[in-house]
Amino acid sequence: MSRKNIDGTFGFSTRAVHGGNEVDGETGAIRRPITMANSYELPYDPSDINWSSSDGSIYTRNGGANQRYLQEKLALLHNAPDCVVLASGVAALAGVFFSFLKSGDHVIISDSTYIAAYRLLHELFPSKFGVEHTLVDSSRTELVKAAVKKNTKLIHIETPSNPTIKVSDIAAIAEIAREAGALLSVDNTFASPYDQRPLELGADLVVESLTKYINGHGDAMGGAVFGERVFIDRIRSDAMVNLGGTISPFNAWLIMRGAVTLPLRMRQHNETALKVARFLEAQPQVRFVAYPGLESHKGHEVAKKQMPAGFGGVLAFGLHTDHDGHNRFVSKLRVLTNAVSLGHDESLVVFLGENDERQYLYPEEFHKGFFRLSLGLEDPEDIIEDIRQALAAAGI
């Protein structure tokens, strides 16, 4: 805790501004400095030091000053007992799976997830470590319950999910996990702690790709896991120190800076996404729109319950056109940027074609190709007009 004594009793925006920050003791600067060191001074007698410990400052692979500042801020945003920050969102996912799964264990995973989570649990962990897995549509709670086995140790869900924007009931699945004696981990990247805090809904572990909304500027990579200290200490030891998934001091500093404006940015992402989703839903050229803020979305009622501040800034949609027509549309855009990732200050759109290896897992409307659109901080009227003119210019 910093000398400012900012804790969970303060509002979200106050925590975002002041969490993890205090006056620098050497210079009097009111912002934490970047400590670009990989090693720290040892005590007079270092002979009894545990060289793999994350307590204190020894070596930056074990954790550095900027990482600790960022962990303090982020833990406050999630009202989490503890937090570990890692080199990327994938490092955070891998850290959870590596730390809590072993040969012979069974894991249940959402059938719509970030591709790296799919690769890790559908391919790598089964082939390398003998971990069993079941892919389920976690938006249907009864299917999650039916997938539980005696050796189920972890349920991992993503809500809203990437890229099909499915919504899963965190509280209901947390109850299933408790009954099974399993842990529930939730990838919260599409929501951020501003829109959704899964620990408050019963999850054991929460994963965030800091690269996305929490950083918000498209210029740094990082990941974080939140939960009870007994869980987080295990990830620190297994996945950070011993696998080397440590974040760089500079990236930690950049994300610390970006997180300050998270509440302001999320409010605009939420508002713009809902406006754009409603616009798209009204266009005859649009085949479908998937966004939790729309009453037409199957998960709308669940999303209203567990995302009280807003429905996030990402949506999916498809057009009444062929493969080339989707690409023509993107080529005519002037404001939206054709690129992967999400949660940036600029709007990003990516066309996901018909031959995705996971196509069979997606809802039927996604089978003819679709876009994932991350709405940025531009004026929503400019985004809407850009979409309108691109539809016309592409002849759709």
ChimeraX attribute file (.defattr): number of C-alpha atoms within 10 A of each C-alpha:
attribute: neighborCount
match mode: 1-to-1
recipient: residues
	/A:1	14
	/A:2	15
	/A:3	9
	/A:4	12
	/A:5	11
	/A:6	20
	/A:7	19
	/A:8	16
	/A:9	10
	/A:10	11
	/A:11	11
	/A:12	18
	/A:13	16
	/A:14	16
	/A:15	23
	/A:16	25
	/A:17	18
	/A:18	18
	/A:19	29
	/A:20	27
	/A:21	23
	/A:22	18
	/A:23	15
	/A:24	12
	/A:25	9
	/A:26	6
	/A:27	8
	/A:28	10
	/A:29	11
	/A:30	11
	/A:31	13
	/A:32	19
	/A:33	16
	/A:34	14
	/A:35	14
	/A:36	13
	/A:37	12
	/A:38	15
	/A:39	13
	/A:40	13
	/A:41	8
	/A:42	11
	/A:43	9
	/A:44	6
	/A:45	7
	/A:46	9
	/A:47	8
	/A:48	6
	/A:49	11
	/A:50	10
	/A:51	12
	/A:52	16
	/A:53	16
	/A:54	19
	/A:55	9
	/A:56	12
	/A:57	18
	/A:58	21
	/A:59	19
	/A:60	22
	/A:61	20
	/A:62	23
	/A:63	26
	/A:64	25
	/A:65	21
	/A:66	25
	/A:67	25
	/A:68	19
	/A:69	20
	/A:70	25
	/A:71	24
	/A:72	23
	/A:73	26
	/A:74	28
	/A:75	24
	/A:76	25
	/A:77	24
	/A:78	23
	/A:79	20
	/A:80	22
	/A:81	15
	/A:82	20
	/A:83	29
	/A:84	28
	/A:85	32
	/A:86	31
	/A:87	23
	/A:88	22
	/A:89	25
	/A:90	22
	/A:91	25
	/A:92	29
	/A:93	26
	/A:94	19
	/A:95	26
	/A:96	24
	/A:97	21
	/A:98	17
	/A:99	16
	/A:100	15
	/A:101	19
	/A:102	15
	/A:103	12
	/A:104	14
	/A:105	19
	/A:106	25
	/A:107	26
	/A:108	25
	/A:109	25
	/A:110	25
	/A:111	24
	/A:112	28
	/A:113	23
	/A:114	16
	/A:115	12
	/A:116	14
	/A:117	23
	/A:118	17
	/A:119	12
	/A:120	17
	/A:121	23
	/A:122	19
	/A:123	13
	/A:124	14
	/A:125	20
	/A:126	17
	/A:127	12
	/A:128	9
	/A:129	14
	/A:130	15
	/A:131	19
	/A:132	20
	/A:133	20
	/A:134	18
	/A:135	19
	/A:136	21
	/A:137	20
	/A:138	27
	/A:139	25
	/A:140	15
	/A:141	16
	/A:142	14
	/A:143	13
	/A:144	23
	/A:145	19
	/A:146	10
	/A:147	17
	/A:148	21
	/A:149	14
	/A:150	10
	/A:151	14
	/A:152	22
	/A:153	21
	/A:154	25
	/A:155	27
	/A:156	26
	/A:157	30
	/A:158	29
	/A:159	26
	/A:160	28
	/A:161	24
	/A:162	20
	/A:163	22
	/A:164	26
	/A:165	23
	/A:166	28
	/A:167	25
	/A:168	24
	/A:169	20
	/A:170	28
	/A:171	17
	/A:172	15
	/A:173	25
	/A:174	23
	/A:175	17
	/A:176	21
	/A:177	24
	/A:178	14
	/A:179	11
	/A:180	18
	/A:181	14
	/A:182	22
	/A:183	19
	/A:184	26
	/A:185	29
	/A:186	26
	/A:187	27
	/A:188	21
	/A:189	28
	/A:190	27
	/A:191	26
	/A:192	25
	/A:193	26
	/A:194	24
	/A:195	21
	/A:196	24
	/A:197	22
	/A:198	28
	/A:199	23
	/A:200	14
	/A:201	16
	/A:202	18
	/A:203	24
	/A:204	21
	/A:205	22
	/A:206	28
	/A:207	28
	/A:208	27
	/A:209	27
	/A:210	30
	/A:211	26
	/A:212	25
	/A:213	31
	/A:214	29
	/A:215	28
	/A:216	26
	/A:217	19
	/A:218	17
	/A:219	13
	/A:220	20
	/A:221	20
	/A:222	27
	/A:223	26
	/A:224	27
	/A:225	31
	/A:226	29
	/A:227	24
	/A:228	14
	/A:229	14
	/A:230	10
	/A:231	19
	/A:232	22
	/A:233	18
	/A:234	15
	/A:235	27
	/A:236	27
	/A:237	18
	/A:238	19
	/A:239	23
	/A:240	26
	/A:241	20
	/A:242	14
	/A:243	15
	/A:244	17
	/A:245	24
	/A:246	26
	/A:247	24
	/A:248	23
	/A:249	23
	/A:250	16
	/A:251	22
	/A:252	30
	/A:253	22
	/A:254	20
	/A:255	27
	/A:256	28
	/A:257	20
	/A:258	21
	/A:259	26
	/A:260	21
	/A:261	17
	/A:262	22
	/A:263	22
	/A:264	12
	/A:265	22
	/A:266	27
	/A:267	18
	/A:268	20
	/A:269	27
	/A:270	21
	/A:271	17
	/A:272	24
	/A:273	24
	/A:274	24
	/A:275	16
	/A:276	21
	/A:277	24
	/A:278	16
	/A:279	15
	/A:280	21
	/A:281	17
	/A:282	12
	/A:283	13
	/A:284	11
	/A:285	16
	/A:286	17
	/A:287	17
	/A:288	20
	/A:289	26
	/A:290	24
	/A:291	29
	/A:292	27
	/A:293	24
	/A:294	18
	/A:295	11
	/A:296	12
	/A:297	16
	/A:298	15
	/A:299	22
	/A:300	18
	/A:301	16
	/A:302	16
	/A:303	24
	/A:304	14
	/A:305	11
	/A:306	21
	/A:307	23
	/A:308	11
	/A:309	17
	/A:310	23
	/A:311	28
	/A:312	31
	/A:313	30
	/A:314	32
	/A:315	27
	/A:316	23
	/A:317	22
	/A:318	23
	/A:319	23
	/A:320	13
	/A:321	17
	/A:322	12
	/A:323	15
	/A:324	11
	/A:325	16
	/A:326	22
	/A:327	17
	/A:328	17
	/A:329	21
	/A:330	21
	/A:331	14
	/A:332	17
	/A:333	21
	/A:334	15
	/A:335	16
	/A:336	23
	/A:337	17
	/A:338	15
	/A:339	13
	/A:340	12
	/A:341	15
	/A:342	26
	/A:343	30
	/A:344	23
	/A:345	19
	/A:346	18
	/A:347	23
	/A:348	21
	/A:349	23
	/A:350	20
	/A:351	21
	/A:352	21
	/A:353	17
	/A:354	14
	/A:355	11
	/A:356	12
	/A:357	7
	/A:358	14
	/A:359	17
	/A:360	12
	/A:361	17
	/A:362	16
	/A:363	12
	/A:364	9
	/A:365	15
	/A:366	24
	/A:367	18
	/A:368	18
	/A:369	20
	/A:370	24
	/A:371	22
	/A:372	23
	/A:373	27
	/A:374	27
	/A:375	29
	/A:376	27
	/A:377	18
	/A:378	16
	/A:379	10
	/A:380	19
	/A:381	12
	/A:382	13
	/A:383	21
	/A:384	19
	/A:385	14
	/A:386	16
	/A:387	22
	/A:388	15
	/A:389	15
	/A:390	19
	/A:391	22
	/A:392	12
	/A:393	14
	/A:394	17
	/A:395	12
	/A:396	17
